Amino acid sequence: YDPDTHPLVLLLLVEDSNPLVRRALARRPNLPGLLWFPLANDSSLVVRRTLAAHPKVPPEILARLAGDKAISVRLAVATHPRTEETILEALAHDREPIIRLTVVARQDISIQLLERLGQSDNHRAVRRASLTRLRQQPPTHPITEVPF
């Protein structure tokens, strides 16, 4: 990894036939903006999964990868700390229960989304996990002090 590599050279590397080269590119800490979309559309699921786990991945790339055909890529999006609520809502409707369970397990999921999954999900484990998480939530209203 050379931080001084010119962005045009990196753009050429996006087209390299070796997926390991493209994966190394997706791991770059300071990935130039013009490389996110080509890598998000890469033919290799390893490249897309690596990109989905990148600490600086932009929300629009996470949104794109949330609809990926590979479960492992969608799991990486579901566990990424930068994944926004709207993307989590889309993943909550994923056809794979493991993706929905991963969304339920997030500590930053909204109570409304947990309620929806607890009431409407067609997979028993997802419903159960949602309802369990709801029971663990603190009260939504603050307890006020009673003046003496």
Disulfide bonds with the S-S distance in Angstrom:
none
